[in-house]
Amino acid sequence: MKPIGQLLLEEGYITDEDLKKALEEQKTTRAPLGQILVESGLISPQTLGRFLSSQSGVSYKKLSEINLSPEVIGLLPENIIKSKKVLPLRIIDDVLEVAVLPPVNPLNLDIVREMTAHKVRPYLVTDMEFQQFLNKYFDLKRSGGGAFKGISIEEKKEVEALTEDTPTVRFVNTLLRDAINQNASDIHLDPTPEFVRVRYRLDGMLNDMMEIPLAVADSVIARVKILAGMDIAEKRRSQDGRFSLEVGGRVFDFRVSSMETRHGEKIGVRLLKKAQIMIELSRLGMLEEQQKIYEKTIKRPHGLILVTGPTGSGKTTTLYASLHKINSPTKSIFTIEDPVEYELPGIMQTQINPKAGITFEKGIRSVLRLDPDIIMVGEIRDLETARTVVEGALTGHLVLSTLHTNDAPSAVIRLIELGVEPYLVASTMACVVAQRLLRTICSSCKEDYEATPEEKQILYPISQSESITLKKGVGCSLCNYTGYQGRTGIFEILPLSPRLREMITGTESSELLRKTAEMDGMINLLEACFTKVRKGITTLEEVLRVVPPKE
């Protein structure tokens, strides 16, 4: 039997380069090859399903076309569904149709027959589709809704005595696992006068999930703080902590922060997954020509590379992917971060601690005495850090860092405004990257439609075509009827040409730098967005939400 990657290559769905990159990523993330290809946008889940079907001889079933019944799903216990990877779909003529993952295990089908007293007809589904339906039918509201029944008054008061068997602990475990299953990046516990609101950030958007009664909210918050090693008695002072949890054989890191508000303690939990942090550069979303420029730049022996964008735009992921790309046993790589979001094998990482005298500026100076080749600095926040970063780049090191600006040219001006001499910026700056994250169209309900006159004018201003086809998600159960699922990065890559260096020395405006860079071939953020709309990756509506055109 030929491997799935070889079959897709022979049929022309992917190229040799696509397969090579996917196999390299599989070595890092250990995810199924088909899942990597789907998440990369190279094939659809349906294409993967058809090829898996041809391998196994079991028909593929697109779950988004089936209205699942909770009564039918209830024929099997949740633990059997999850452990045996068998999901009941529907009953037709006394035959129970079930979704299974490849390779099909006949013993699991026998178990289903015995437990349901029905004949069983298996249908093949992809890992992604199976997990999406588990998320939908075993989510927080179904499995955690009754978690607080039976909590005693003593248990509410004595949160320190919580054990693994209490309803509060079970609820928090359910909450964390549900957030993981739904691919949330953050959990928010927001206090109000009547309850604590639970919200997830999904694909960059906050979604209300449930409400926690005030009578038990303190015990839930205390449990989260206990996990993170925080002081549960201290509620007025902001705190930070972290912990790890293994779910489905994968280890997740949780970063927890607390802050006092008018109505109680606010808790924020950031979810960090190794497979997402250790993403390949090719998966970030750079256009092909942008990626070539960036990969050439990060292979330089020295210089300053800045990644800019607002909070939550994926800057840290880009930096980690860059370090992963250039890491090798022959190089000495150090990071100074706040905080260290994930451990990078083979790289020396330091977390700043102002109380102990470890700041970004002092951390860089210490690292420079340890003979580094590459230094990654989490963020440039002040003049001292900026000057030290520039000094590191000037003395023969490759330095990567982040800065909060809206676009790439503005980062150059921002450094000068902080107080760095223009000639130093001009001589050390190698490249500036600006980025955002856009939601991508759900692959399960993506369909074609004819562009409106307004869309044609924006995307194809010089085209005379009467009919232009774009794509959108119509909404399905897999994407919660939003039409979007997952996110992709959009980038503005600004390498410093000799002409731009001269302009920086003359302290020209960011707008003039931008116009010159675009004349030199730079693809700006908005044009990168439009390219992805034309390719059917996202929608113009999403673009205008994230990167509105300048007035």
N, C-alpha and C positions, 0 to 999 in steps of 0.2 A: 504494500500500500504506500503510495507516494505521500510525502508530507504535505500539509495544507499550503505551506509557502511555495513549494515547487509547483503544485497544481495552479495556484493563482498566477505564478510567473509564466507558466506555459500558455495560459489562456489570455495573457496580456493585461491582466488587471493591475499588476505591479511590475516594476522594473527590477533589474539586478541590484541597483543602488537602494531601492526601497526595501528589498528583502534583506540586504546586508545591514542597513541601519536598524531595521526591526529586530534582527537577530542579535545585534550588539546591545540594543536596549533590553532585550529579554535576558541577557546575561546579568544585567544590573537589577532589573525589577522582578525577574522570574514570573512575569505575567504571561498568560497564554499568547502565542504568536498572533492568533486571529484577533484577539482583543486589542493588541498593540496596533495592528493594521487598521482596525475600525476606529480606534481613538485618534489615530493619525489622519483620519479622513481619506485614506487611500481606497477603502472599500466600505460598503454599507453592511449593516448587520444581516440584511437579507442575502447579500452576495456571499458572505461568510457562511450563512446557514445553508445555502444551496450546495456549496462545496463540501461542507461537513456531511450533508445528507448523501452526496455521491460517494463519499468515503465509507460511510457506515451502512448504507442501504436502507436507512430509516428516513421517512419523509420529513421535510422541514416544515414547521408551522410558525407563521408570523403572529405572535401573541397579541399585537396591537389590534388585530382584526377580530379578536374574540372577546366577548363580554363574559368575564369570569364570574362565577357565582360563589359567594362566600359559603353557601351550603355544600357545594361540591368540594371546595377546598377543604372544608371541615371534615371530609371523609377520612383524612389522614392527620395524625397529630403533627404539630409544628416541628417537633424534633425529628420526625421521620422525613418530612419534606426537605428539611435543611441538610440532614446528614446523608440521606440517600439521593438527594438532588432529583426528586420526582415531584412534580407539581400537578395536581388534578385540574383538568380544564373544564370538561363538561361530560354529560352522559347522553349518548345517542343510541337508541335501541338496546339498552342495557349494557352498552359497551362504554367503559370509562376511558376517555381520552386523557393522556397524561403527557406533560412536557418533561423531557429528560435531556441531560447533557451528554455529549460524547466523551468517552466511548460508552455505548449502551451496555448496562450490566443486567443480564437476564435474571440474576438472583434478586435484584431490587424489584423487578417487575413481579416476580413470584410473591414477594412480601406484600406488594400492593394488592394482588389478587386475593391473598388470604385475609387481609385486613378489611377489604371493602366488599368481598363476595361478588365482584364484578369481573367480567372479562376486561382485559386491558389492551388498549391500542396506543403505543408510544409515538410521540412526535418529537423530532429533534429541535432544540432551540440553542441559541448562543449563550455563553456565560453572561454577557451583558444583559440580555433580555431576561434571563432567569433571575438575575440579581435584582433587576428593576421591579419585577413582580413580587419578589420577596419583600422588597422595601415597601411596596404599595399595600400589601395585605398583612404584613406583620410589622406595622409601623408603631410609633409611640402611642398614638391614640387608641389602638386596639389592644396592644400588649401592656401599656403602662397606665391606661385610664383608671383602672381600679387599684393601682399600686398603693394608695394611701388608706384603703379600707383596713381597719384593724389596728391602726397606729394608736398606741396608748398615750395618755397624758404624760406619763413618766418618760416615755420615749421621746416625746417632743421636747421635754425639758433637759433630759440627760443625753444630749447629742454626742457627748464624748464616749458614751458606752455603746455606740452603734456597732453591731456585728454584721457579718455577711448575711445573716438570716433575716434582718429587719426589713419591713416594707420600704423604708426610706432608702436603704442601701440598694435594694432590688430596683427601685425606681430610678435611682441615679445611674446604675449599671445599664438599665434599659434605655435611658436618655442618651447616654454616650454611644451605645451600640447603634441606636436608631440614627443618630447624627452621622455616624460613620457610613451606615447603609445608604443614607440619602446623599452621600458625598457633600455634606455640609463643610464649609471652611471654618465656621464659627458658631458657637452657641451663646445666645444672650439670655441672661436671667434678669429681667427688668422689673423692679418693684413699682407698684402702684398702690393707691390707698385701699383697693379692694382685693388685690391678688398679685402674684408675681407672674409676669408674662414670659413665656418661653418662645424664643424666636431662633430660627436657623438662618444663616446666610447661605443661600443656594445659588450658584452661578452668579455671585455678586449681589444678589437681591435678598433683602430680609423678608422672611415669611413667618407669620404667626403660626405656632404649632399647638399650644395649649395654655391653660392657666393653672397655676399652682395655688391652692387655698393658702391664705395667710397663716392659718393654724399650723401648717406643716412646712411653710416656706423656710423658716429658720433652720430646721433640721436638714433640709435638702441643701441649702447653701453651706451649712456647716460640714456636711459630708464631702462636698466638692472641695472645700478648703482643707479638710483633713487629708484627702487624697493628694493635694498639691503641696502638703507640708507647710501650710499657712497657719497663723495664729487665729483660732476660732473665737477667742475672747476679744480680739481687737477688731472693732468694726468701723472706727472713725478714720483710721489711717489706711491709706492705699497700700495694698500688698501685691506681690507677684509670687507665683510658684509654678511647678510643673510636675507631671507624672506620666507614666506610660501604661498602656493597656494592650493586651494581645487579643485580637479578634480575627477569627477565621485563619489563624496561622500567620497573620501579619501584625507587626508591632506598630502602634500609633503613639505619638507623643501629644500631650495636651498641655498647652500653656495657659495658665489661669491668672487673671487680674481682677482685683476688687477695688471698689471705690464707694464711699458713702454718698448717698443722695438724700433728697428731702424725705422720701418715703421708705428708705431702707437701703440695704447694701446691694449694689449692682455688681453682678459677676459676668465677666466675659471669658469664654473658653475658646482658644484657637486650636484647631485640629491640624496636626502635621503628620503627613503620611510619607514614608520614605520613597515610595514609588513616584510620588508627585514631586518631591524635592529633587530626586536624582533623575529628573527628566532629561532626555537628550536635547541638545540644541536644535536638532531638526524638528522637534515636537513643539517648540515654543510658539511657532506661528510666523516666523520671519519669512518674507518672500524670498525666493531662491537667490535673486541678485543681492538682497540684503544680507543673507546668511553668508554668502561668499566673502563679502566685504568684512563682515564681523569676524569670521573665523580667521581671516588673514591678519586682522588687527590683534586679536588676543594671542597670536603666536609670536608677536613682537617681543624682543628681550627686555624692553623698557618703555615707559610712557604711562600716561594716566588715561584710564577708561572710566567714564561716568555713565551710570544708568539712572535716568530720571523718570518721574511720574508721580502721581498722587499715591497716598496710602492705599494698599490693596490692589495695586496695578501689576503685581508680579515681579517687582524688581529683585527681591531676594532669590526667587526661583531662577531668574536669568543669571544672577551672579553665581549661584551654585552650579547651574548647568555649564557655565563658562569654566569654572574651576575643574569640574568633572572632565571637561573636554581636554584641558591642557595639563591635567595632573599626570605625572609620571615619576618613576623612582629616581630619575636624574635631577628632579627639581625640588627645591625646598619652598613649601607654600605655607603661609601663615594667614590666619584671619583674626580680626578684632571685631566682635559683634555685640549687639545689645538687643535681645539676648542671642545665645547660640541656638538657632532654631533646630538644627539637626546635625548629628555627627557625620563628618565627611572622612571616609577611610583614607589614611595616608597624608592627612593635612593637620597641621597644628592649629587648634582653635582656642581662642581666649575670649572670655566674656568680660565686658567692662564692669567695674565695681567702684563707683566714685567714692564710697565710704572707705574703701581700702586704698584709695588713691590711684585706681586703675581707670583712667579716662581714655578716650580714643587717641588723644594727642600723646599721652604718656605711653600708651600701649604700642603705638607705632614706633616711637623712639626706642622702646625696649626691643621690639622685633628687629629693627634696623641693625642692632648690635649682634644679632644671631645669624647673620649671613643668609638672608632670604633671597629667593629669586622672584617670588610673586607674593604680594600682600593684598588681602581683601579687607577693606574697612567698611563696616556696616553702614555708616552714614556720615556725611560732612555736615556738622551742625553749627560750627563757629569758625572764626578766623584762625585760631590756633590749630585746629584739626586740618583746615584747608591748607595752611602753610606747610604742615608736617607731611601731608599727603603729597603735595607738590615737590617737597624736598626729597621724598622717597623716590618719586618718578625721575627726578633730576639726577639722582645718584646711581642710576643704572638698574632700577627695579621696575617691574610691571605692577602697577597699582590699580585695583578696581574698587570703586565705591559708588554710593548713591547720593543723589541730591534731589531736593524737592523743587522742581520747576515744571512748567507746563509743556515745554518742547525742548528739543536739543539745542538750538542756538541760544536760548535763554540761560542754559546752564553755564555757558562760557561767561556771559555777562554777570551772572550771579556770583561766580568766583571772584570776579573783579570787584563787585560791590562789597563782598565780604572783606576785601582789603588785600587780596593777592595781586602782586604787580602784573600788569598785562603782559610784559615780555616773558615772565615765568609761565603764565598760562599758555601763551603761544608756543613756547619751546617744549613744554611737557605734555600737552594734551594730544592724545592719539586719536580718540574717538568719543563721541557722545551718543548715547542711545536713549530715546524717549519711547515710552510704551504705555499701552492701555490694555484692558481685557474686554473682549466682546463676547456676548453669548452667541453660540452657534445654533443653527437650525436643527431641530430634532430629526435625526436620520430615519426615524420610524414613520413620521407623518409628513415628510418633506414632499412638496409637490410643485409643479410648474404653474406659473400664472403670467399673464401678459402685463408688462410694465405700464404704469400710468404715464400720461404725458409729463407730469412733474418729475417722475423717476427717470424717464428718458433724458430729460433736460439736464438733470444732475449727473447721471452716470455716463451718458453718451451725448454730450453737448454738440458734437460735430457730426453725429451719425444721422443719415437720412433714412434709416430703416423705419418702415411703418410698424413693424411688429418686433418687439424685443421680449424675450422670455427670461424671467427671473424665478427665484425659488423662495418659498416660505413654508413654515410649519403650520398646518391647519389645527394642530392640537390633538393630543391623544392621551390615553391613560399613562403612557410611559413618561411623558414630559409634564404631567399634571395639567394638561391642556393649555400650556403656555406657548407651545410651538418652538421652544428652545430647550436644548439640553447640552450642557458642557460649555466651555469657553475656549477661546483662542486669543493669542496675543497679537496685537498690531504694533508695528515698530516704525520709528524714524531713526535711521542710522546716519550719523554725520561724521565721516572721517575728515580729519583736518588737512586740507590741501595747502600748498605754499601760499596761494592767494589769500586763503582765509586766515592763515597765521599772520600775514602782513596786516590784514584788517583788524585782527585782535590787538596787535601792538598799537595800532592807531585808535583803539577803543571805539570801534564803530558800534552802532546800535544792533540789537538782536534781530530786528526786522531786516536790516541791510545784510547781516550775516545770513539770514534765512534765504533771501532772494538770491544771493550769490551761491549758496549751497545748492539751491534748486537748479540754478543755471549749470552747476557742475554735475547735476544728475541725482541729487538726493531725492528720494521718494518721501514726501511728508506723510504725517499720520493720516490725514483725511484721504489722500490718494491711496494709501495702503488699505484703508477701510473700503473704499470704492472697489478696489481690485477684488477683495474678498466677497463683496456683494455680487459682482459680475461672475465670480466663480461658483456662486451658490452656497457659500459657507455661512453667511450671515445675511441680515436684511438691512435695508436702508433705514428703516425705523430704529433698529438697534444702534446703527452708526450715529444717527443724529441725537440719540439719547446720551451716548458716551463722548462723542467728539463733535459737538455742534460747530458748523462753519463759522468763521470769524465774520463779524459785522463788516 
